[in-house]
Amino acid sequence: MRIESWQWIVILVIVLLFWGAPKLPALTKSVAESLKIFRKEIKSPESEKAPETVKAEEGEKKKD
């Protein structure tokens, strides 16, 4: 079940009518920024630990 080209055109027309042409640049900018943040978070090294994890480990060291 693949979307064909004429269906994409209909979807695009509906989106243009729904949001309007002036709002689309802001929408695409917002989506692009969100994707950049998402990709940055995925690529961050796994060795980075959450602050709660670091605090817990420090607490365990102090008990020893």
VOLUMGU-462488 format. One record per residue (C-alpha): x, y, z; residue in three letters. Coordinates in Angstrom, 2 decimals. Last residue first. Layout:
<lolums>
<lolum><px>X</px><py>Y</py><pz>Z</pz><resn>ALA</resn></lolum>
...
</lolums>
This chain:
<lolums>
<lolum><px>32.41</px><py>3.25</py><pz>51.69</pz><resn>ASP</resn></lolum>
<lolum><px>29.36</px><py>5.45</py><pz>52.35</pz><resn>LYS</resn></lolum>
<lolum><px>30.90</px><py>8.40</py><pz>50.47</pz><resn>LYS</resn></lolum>
<lolum><px>31.45</px><py>6.26</py><pz>47.38</pz><resn>LYS</resn></lolum>
<lolum><px>27.80</px><py>5.16</py><pz>47.38</pz><resn>GLU</resn></lolum>
<lolum><px>26.65</px><py>8.78</py><pz>47.55</pz><resn>GLY</resn></lolum>
<lolum><px>28.89</px><py>9.71</py><pz>44.65</pz><resn>GLU</resn></lolum>
<lolum><px>27.37</px><py>6.87</py><pz>42.62</pz><resn>GLU</resn></lolum>
<lolum><px>23.84</px><py>8.08</py><pz>43.37</pz><resn>ALA</resn></lolum>
<lolum><px>24.74</px><py>11.65</py><pz>42.41</pz><resn>LYS</resn></lolum>
<lolum><px>26.21</px><py>10.48</py><pz>39.09</pz><resn>VAL</resn></lolum>
<lolum><px>23.13</px><py>8.42</py><pz>38.30</pz><resn>THR</resn></lolum>
<lolum><px>20.77</px><py>11.28</py><pz>39.16</pz><resn>GLU</resn></lolum>
<lolum><px>22.76</px><py>13.65</py><pz>36.93</pz><resn>PRO</resn></lolum>
<lolum><px>22.28</px><py>11.35</py><pz>33.90</pz><resn>ALA</resn></lolum>
<lolum><px>25.46</px><py>9.76</py><pz>32.67</pz><resn>LYS</resn></lolum>
<lolum><px>27.42</px><py>10.53</py><pz>29.58</pz><resn>GLU</resn></lolum>
<lolum><px>29.22</px><py>7.34</py><pz>28.60</pz><resn>SER</resn></lolum>
<lolum><px>26.47</px><py>6.71</py><pz>26.07</pz><resn>GLU</resn></lolum>
<lolum><px>27.97</px><py>9.34</py><pz>23.84</pz><resn>PRO</resn></lolum>
<lolum><px>25.59</px><py>11.87</py><pz>22.30</pz><resn>SER</resn></lolum>
<lolum><px>24.47</px><py>10.78</py><pz>18.82</pz><resn>LYS</resn></lolum>
<lolum><px>20.84</px><py>10.19</py><pz>19.84</pz><resn>ILE</resn></lolum>
<lolum><px>20.63</px><py>13.52</py><pz>21.66</pz><resn>GLU</resn></lolum>
<lolum><px>22.06</px><py>15.39</py><pz>18.66</pz><resn>LYS</resn></lolum>
<lolum><px>19.64</px><py>13.62</py><pz>16.32</pz><resn>ARG</resn></lolum>
<lolum><px>16.66</px><py>14.68</py><pz>18.45</pz><resn>PHE</resn></lolum>
<lolum><px>17.92</px><py>18.26</py><pz>18.74</pz><resn>ILE</resn></lolum>
<lolum><px>18.40</px><py>18.51</py><pz>14.99</pz><resn>LYS</resn></lolum>
<lolum><px>14.98</px><py>16.93</py><pz>14.36</pz><resn>LEU</resn></lolum>
<lolum><px>13.30</px><py>19.45</py><pz>16.65</pz><resn>SER</resn></lolum>
<lolum><px>15.03</px><py>22.31</py><pz>14.88</pz><resn>GLU</resn></lolum>
<lolum><px>13.86</px><py>21.02</py><pz>11.50</pz><resn>ALA</resn></lolum>
<lolum><px>10.27</px><py>20.61</py><pz>12.72</pz><resn>VAL</resn></lolum>
<lolum><px>10.22</px><py>24.16</py><pz>14.06</pz><resn>SER</resn></lolum>
<lolum><px>11.66</px><py>25.56</py><pz>10.84</pz><resn>LYS</resn></lolum>
<lolum><px>9.11</px><py>23.59</py><pz>8.80</pz><resn>THR</resn></lolum>
<lolum><px>6.25</px><py>25.01</py><pz>10.87</pz><resn>LEU</resn></lolum>
<lolum><px>7.55</px><py>28.57</py><pz>10.70</pz><resn>ALA</resn></lolum>
<lolum><px>7.89</px><py>28.28</py><pz>6.92</pz><resn>PRO</resn></lolum>
<lolum><px>4.37</px><py>26.77</py><pz>6.66</pz><resn>LEU</resn></lolum>
<lolum><px>2.50</px><py>29.52</py><pz>8.51</pz><resn>LYS</resn></lolum>
<lolum><px>2.38</px><py>32.02</py><pz>5.66</pz><resn>PRO</resn></lolum>
<lolum><px>1.08</px><py>29.40</py><pz>3.16</pz><resn>ALA</resn></lolum>
<lolum><px>-2.04</px><py>28.48</py><pz>5.09</pz><resn>GLY</resn></lolum>
<lolum><px>-2.32</px><py>25.88</py><pz>7.79</pz><resn>TRP</resn></lolum>
<lolum><px>-5.40</px><py>23.98</py><pz>6.63</pz><resn>PHE</resn></lolum>
<lolum><px>-5.51</px><py>25.04</py><pz>3.00</pz><resn>LEU</resn></lolum>
<lolum><px>-1.82</px><py>24.38</py><pz>2.46</pz><resn>LEU</resn></lolum>
<lolum><px>-2.06</px><py>21.05</py><pz>4.29</pz><resn>VAL</resn></lolum>
<lolum><px>-5.06</px><py>20.02</py><pz>2.18</pz><resn>ILE</resn></lolum>
<lolum><px>-3.22</px><py>20.96</py><pz>-1.01</pz><resn>VAL</resn></lolum>
<lolum><px>-0.16</px><py>18.97</py><pz>0.08</pz><resn>LEU</resn></lolum>
<lolum><px>-2.28</px><py>15.90</py><pz>0.88</pz><resn>ILE</resn></lolum>
<lolum><px>-3.95</px><py>16.09</py><pz>-2.54</pz><resn>VAL</resn></lolum>
<lolum><px>-0.56</px><py>16.37</py><pz>-4.22</pz><resn>ILE</resn></lolum>
<lolum><px>0.77</px><py>13.41</py><pz>-2.25</pz><resn>TRP</resn></lolum>
<lolum><px>-2.25</px><py>11.37</py><pz>-3.39</pz><resn>GLN</resn></lolum>
<lolum><px>-1.52</px><py>12.24</py><pz>-7.02</pz><resn>TRP</resn></lolum>
<lolum><px>2.05</px><py>11.00</py><pz>-6.56</pz><resn>SER</resn></lolum>
<lolum><px>1.12</px><py>7.59</py><pz>-5.19</pz><resn>GLU</resn></lolum>
<lolum><px>1.05</px><py>6.49</py><pz>-1.58</pz><resn>ILE</resn></lolum>
<lolum><px>2.06</px><py>2.85</py><pz>-1.33</pz><resn>ARG</resn></lolum>
<lolum><px>0.00</px><py>0.00</py><pz>0.00</pz><resn>MET</resn></lolum>
</lolums>
